[in-house]
Every structure is written in structure tokens, then in C-alpha cells.
């Protein structure tokens, strides 16, 4: 079996409103579809990433730098091909984009491996369980949104099968955001998983003050509490004085970045994103380190691949999605065979590879190449 063709399609969907956090704005949903065809007829079909502006740049790296390295190669030799592709990061000026480009190819290779073996990627990676809890990223800052609206949003999330919610914080004062989280807990009830995400919005003192205000609300994790410039050291300080577990990793783009967080004693959860860090191959390296250090694994967004990865390992926790179709039209509309969500659980797709079937009409409407 040999790689015969690599195709990439950039997708861009403009959103109806701004879904922003404490430090960013989201006005469109973008991704890159990757298809790899082999000379014996196997075809992978995956999508990676939630970049807002860089899809074309990622595809350029794939087509100009990565494809020539792996064309004609055996797609089942994933570690060797990853090493070949990783070599482009040595001279690449934007290494983060290069790792995202590698992730597109690597994810497609794992899809091919599953199809070649007739099993899903979850089984390839360990097959620990067949379902796991799913939570929604929500609780955004929105113009005109009241505390009452936030409480109703939590109730709505429960009604559509979510086991929990990750609420955005870090954009207001610790006191104001603590009030929002208390309202969310009241709206959700005591059995609902509730996490908070500051997106690196606070300094250490504000993050500590906020954590102490919400500790009694049974918060599953406090994600990226502190500013980017020395986040591992600052998160470790926050972690030392709060009972709330600390989560980070989505801003890292390699397993080496995760090692930095572990060495600093900064985290209880790691939510490294395979679509940002070079794919499944690099993500599982980070997952192995976390297992040894007693740190649990989450995953930043990307339920179409994260369900398989997190269900494969004993220390996998919750799949993240956007339950609101206005925030993420891809998963419910691009994926024609999205798995059912019921009673807070999502089942792992049992077809070969990642078991993704795409709607060609959606691709035709939103491709930007």
C-alpha cells in the first residue's frame, strides 16, 4: 500500500454572532478537510482545527512541504512518516502552523490505519471504553445576556443531553465572574459537571481570588487561569492554594510543552489538542507522560477525533463539543453520521478509522478554495 494522492479542502462558515472569551473573538468556524488516497483504493476522510484565519496557510505547508516527503510511502508506517514531516519545523518560521499541518496528515494516516485493519481508532489506541461523558463549551459573554439567561442556558444544555458545561470566565472581575458561575450552578443543578475557563485572562492574585469565591460550587476544573507570559509558574501558584483542579494544555503545540506544565507542577488535567500539536501520534506521547504523572487527559474541542482518543485510555475524561449549532455548524452538519448523545454520554463510533462520513453538499457550500 502506498500514498497516491493528498487532497485538502479549506472550510469557512461565518457565524451569526461573536462567540468570544476573555481574550479572543470568534466570528467564523473554519477547518481543513484532509483526504489521503492509496494505490489500493483506501481513502481517509477527516477534518482538523478551529482556526479562524490560517486554513490556506496550513494547506500550503501540507502541499508544498509535507506531501513531497510522504508521497509514495507506506501510510501504515505512521511514526516514521511523522518524523519525516516533523523535520520541516526546524526551518519553518511559524512552527505552530507547521504542527497543525502535520496534524492534518497524521490524523488522516490513523484513519487509514483503522480502515486497513477494520477497527476504529479507539481500538488502535487502547480501546478502554465504548462511551464517555460529553460536555459543552458555553456560557459565553454575549451582549444583552443576563444572569437569568445564563441559568436557562444550563438547563437547555441538560435538555439536549450534555453531562456538563465549561463556562467562560476571565473577562470580568473575579467577583462578577464568580456571580455568573454561581448562577450557572443554580441553573444546572448539583449533578451537572461544571468547569470554568479563563483563557489566560487573569493575573495570579485575581485567579486565586476567583477560585476561592467558587470553591464551594463543586467545580471540576479551572482552565488556563493566568496570563500567557509565565503561565506554568503562575498556574502552579494558583494550584497550590485552591481545591479546584487546574487544567491547561490547549495552548501548547507539542508534547514538550506538556512536559513543561508537568515539570512545573501546574496541572491536574491536560487538554492538549491533537489538531494543534501534530496529530494523534504526538498527542498519545503527551497522554503517556500524563499517565505516569497521575494527570488526567481532556481534549480541547474536536469531538470527531477526541471521542476515540479519550475513550482509548484509562485517564481520559470528558469529550468537549459546542452544543449550540450557531457556534459549531460543522460537527452536526458536515458529519452525516454523528454519534447519538444521550443521558450525558456519547458513544464511540464503531466503524473503521474515525468512522466519519461527510455531507458533500455542505462541503460544496462552504469550501473556500
N, C-alpha and C positions, 0 to 999 in steps of 0.2 A: 504494500500500500504506500502511495506517495502523494504528497500535496500537489495538486494540479492547478488550483485556482483559489485566490483570496479576494473576496468582494466585501466592500464596506459601504454602508448607507448611512448618512447623517440624517437624523430625525429632529425636527424642531416644532414644538407646539406652543403657541402663545397662550398664556393663562389669562383668566378673566379678571384677576386682581393680584396684588402683591402678597406673596406668602413669605414674609421675611422674619428673621430672628433678630437677635440683639445687635449683630454686627454685619448683616448682609440683607440683600433684597433678592427675591425670586419672582421673575416676571415671565419666564418661559421654561418649558420642560424639554430638555434635549438629551439625546443619547446616540450611540453608534451601534448599528446592527452589523454583525460580522458573520459571513458565511465562508467556510472553507470546504472546498470540494476535493475529493481524492480521485485517483485514477481508476478505482474500482467501484465508484458510484456513491460512496458515503458523502453526506452533506451535513455540516454543522449549521446551526442557526441560533445565535444568542444575541443579547444586547447588553451593553455595559455603560454605566455612568449617568450622571445627572448634571453634566457640565452645561453652563448657560451660554458660553461663547467660544468654546475651543474644539468643537467637533471636527471641523475641517482640518485644523492643525493636527489633531490626533490621527486622522486618516492619512494625511500627508506623511507623517512619520511611519505609519504602517506600510504604505505603498512604496515609499522611496527608500526607507532604511531597513524595515523588518522583513518584508516579503522577499527581497532578494536573498536574504540569509537562510530562509527555510523552504523556499520553493523547491520541489522535487525531493524533499526529505520525508522520512517516515514520521507521520504525525503522532505515532504512539510513543516516540522517544521524547516525552514531554520535558524531562529535566535537562536533557542535552540541548533541546531547542530553546528552552528558557535561558540557559547560559549563553547561547549564541546571541539571542536578542538583547540580553542584558548588557552586552558589550557596547551597545550604542549609547548607553547612559554615560560612558566615560567622557565622550566628547560632546554630548548633547547639552546645549545651553539651558534648556528647560527640562530638567530631569523628571519633574513631576509629570509633564505631558508624555514623556517617553515611557514612564512606568504605566500610565493609563493606556498607551498604545499597546504595550506588551500585554496588559491585562486583557484587551480585546482578543488578541490571538490566543493567549494561554487559555482563556475561558472556552473558546471555540475548540481548542485541542482536547480539553477534558470532555466536552460534549461528544466529540468524535470517538474518544476512547470508550465512553459509555455505550455509544451506538455500536462500536465494533465488538464489544463484549456482551451486549444485550442486557445491560444493567444500568440503573441510574447512578448519577454522580455520588449521591449519598452513600450508596453501597461501596463504590470505589474508595471513598474516603474513610469508611469505617462502619457505616450503617447502624449507628447506636439506637436510633428510634425511628418511628414512622410518622410521628406528628409532634408538634411543639406549639407553645403559646405564641400568639401574634398580637403585637401592639401597634398603635397608630401614632405617627408623629403629627401633633396637632397643637391646639392651644396657642395659635399664633397671635401676635399683635396685629389687630386689624382696626382700621378707622371706624369708629362708631360702635365697636364691640363692647358690650357691658359685662359686668361680672355675672349677671344673670344669664347672658348668652353663653358664657364660658361653662357655667354649670349645665346648661341644656346640651351643650356640645358633648360633654362627658356622657350624659345619658344617651345621646344619639349614638355615640361610639359603641356603647354596650349593646344597643339595639341591632347594630349591623355585625355583631359577633366578635368585637375586639375584646381581648383579655385585659387591655390596659392602654395607657396613653403616655407619651413623652411630651410634657408641656414646655413651651418656650419661656425662658426667663432670661435675666441678664440685661434687659433693655430699660428697666426702670430701677428705682431704688430697691434695696433689699426688702424694705417694709412693704412697698407697693406690690412687688412680685410675690412676697410671702402671702399677701392677702389673696392674690389670684390663685395660688396653689391651694390655699385653704378652701376657697370656693370650689375649685376643681375636685378636691377630695369629697366635699359635701355632695356635689353633683354625681360623683362616680360611685360613692358608697365604699364600704370598708374592704370589700373583696376584689376591688379593681386594682390592677397594677398601675402605680403612678410613679413616673420618673420625671426629672426636670433637666433641662438642657440650656446652659447659659451661653453656649457658642463662644467661649473665651471672652465673656463680656465684662468681668469684674476683676478688681484687684483682690489681693488676699484678704484684707480686712472686711471688705464688703461680702466676699464669698463666705467667709466664716460667719459674719453676722446673719446672712440669709440662711445658712444651714442650721443655725441654732433656732431660728424662728420657725423652721418647718420640720425639725427632727421628730416631733410628736405625731406627724401625719403619715407615718409608715411609707417613706419614700424609698423606692427600690434602688435608685442611683441618682447622683448629682453629676451631670455630664459637663465636661470641659468648663470648669468654674472660672478659670483665670486667664488673663491676657496671654497672648501667644509668645511674647518675647523670652519668657523663662518659665514656661507653663509646668514643666515636670517638677522643678523645685517648688514652685508655688502650690501646685496641687498636693504635693506631699505634705506641705504645711497645713493645708485645709484638711486633708485626710487624717492627720494626727489629732485633730480637735473635734471631729464630728463623728457621730454614729452612722451617718449616711454613707454608703459605699460610693466610691468615686469611679467614674467611667471616662475613658478617653481613648484616642487612637485613630479616629476618623480623619484627623488632620495629618497623620503620618502617611508616608507613601513607600515604606519598606519595613521589613521585619526588624531592621536595625533601629528604626525609630521606636518600635515597640520595646526593644531591648533597653533603650534609654529610659522609657517610662518604668519598666520593671526594676531597673537598677536604682532608680530614684525612690522606689517605694511609693509611687504616686497613684497607683490604680488598684481597684478591686475587680473591675471589668475592663476589657479591651474591645472596642468596636471598630477595629481595623476594617477598611472597605476593600474587598478584593478587586473592585473595578478601579481603585485608585493606586493600589500597591503592587501592580504587576501580575494580578490574577490569582487563581486558586493555588498555584504552586507556591507562591510567596506567602499567601495567607496561612496555609497549613504549617509553614515554618513558624510563624508567629503563634499560631494556636498551640503548637508543641511546646514552645517556651512558656506560654501562659499555663499550660497544664502542669509543668514542672514547678512553677512558682505559686500554684494554688490560686490563680487568677482566672475568672470566668470569661467566656467569649460571648460577645454580642456581634452585631454587624450593622454598619451604617447603611440604612435603606436597602435597595436591591433585593427584594424578596424573591425574584425569579431565580436567583442563584443562592442567596443566603439560606433559604429553606433547606437546601441539600447540605450545605456546609455545616450549619449549626446542628442539624439533626444527626449528623455523622459522628459527632464527638460527645463524650460524656459531660464536658463542661460547657456545652452550648446552652444558651438561654432562650432569648426571645427573638423572633423574626420581627423586623420593623417594616411598616408599609405606610402609605398615605391612604387612609380610608376615604378621604374626600377626593372624588374623581376630578374636582376642579384643580387640585394640587398635582395629582399624578394621573393623567389620562392614559398613560402607556400600559401599565400593568392590567387594568381592566379592559382596555380596548385593543391594544396591539396583540396581547396574548389571548388567542382564541380558546385555549383550554386551561385557563387559570384554575387552580385547585379551589375547592369549596372551603369556606371558613365557617365554622360552627362552634358555638359554645366556647369561644376564645381560642380555638385550636385550628391550625392549618395542617393538612396532610401533606406528606412529601410525595410529589408526583412519582409514579412508579414506572413510567415509560423509560426507555433507554436515554442516556445522556441527561440533559436537564429537562427533557420532555417538554419542549416549548414549540408550539405551533403558532405562527404569526398570521395576522389578518392582512392579506395583500392589499386590500382597499385602503386600510389605514396607512400602510407604508406609502402607497401611491399618493395619498393626500398630503402627507406631512414630510416627505423626503425633501431635502433642500440642495441636492446635488444636480 
